[in-house]
Amino acid sequence: LQMGEDAEADACFTACAALRPEAPAAWRHRGMARLRLGRFAQAEADLSQALARRPDCPQALILRARAREGMGRLEDALSDLRAARAAGGPPVRILLASSRLRWLQGDLPGAARD
């Protein structure tokens, strides 16, 4: 996805998901486009579709955590990050995101631990 082309990407990946609804990448990429458009609930739904097809995808879990953060669902976002870590996702990215969520919750000791 190129920056600034998120609306076009949304339309493109909508067509991809319609043609191949079993493909997790179409859902993940559309979710990413919708996340960048600030459409958090739609992004979460798309990323959940991707995860229904490939539950161990760290990238989809991290993206869904961002969508859930955007909706204020911080505990659910932390749960996704724990799952992403268990699935072998990038530890530094996950730890930074976890620390940020704990900070937003007011859990400064937890943020420092992460």
C-alpha positions, 0 to 999 in steps of 0.5 A: 500500500502506498501512502495516500492511496488508501481509498483506492486500496480499499476498493481494490482489496474489496474486489479481491475479497469478493473474488477470493473470499478464502484468501486472508491477504485480501482481508488483511490488506483491506483492513490495513487500508481501512485502518489508515483511513481511520475506519477502525470498526471496519478494519477490525472486522476485516482483520478478524476475517483474515484471522479466521482464515489464518489464526497465526498471522502476527501481522493481522493480529498487530493490525487488529490491535491497532484498530481496537486501540482506535476504538478504545478497546485497549484490553482487547488490543493487548490480547491481540499483541500477546497472541502476535508474540506467541505466533512469532511476531516481531518482538520489538514492535509488539513490546513498543505497542504493548508499552504504549497501550499500558501507558494509555491505560495509566499502567506506568509500571506495566508500560515500563516492564514492557 
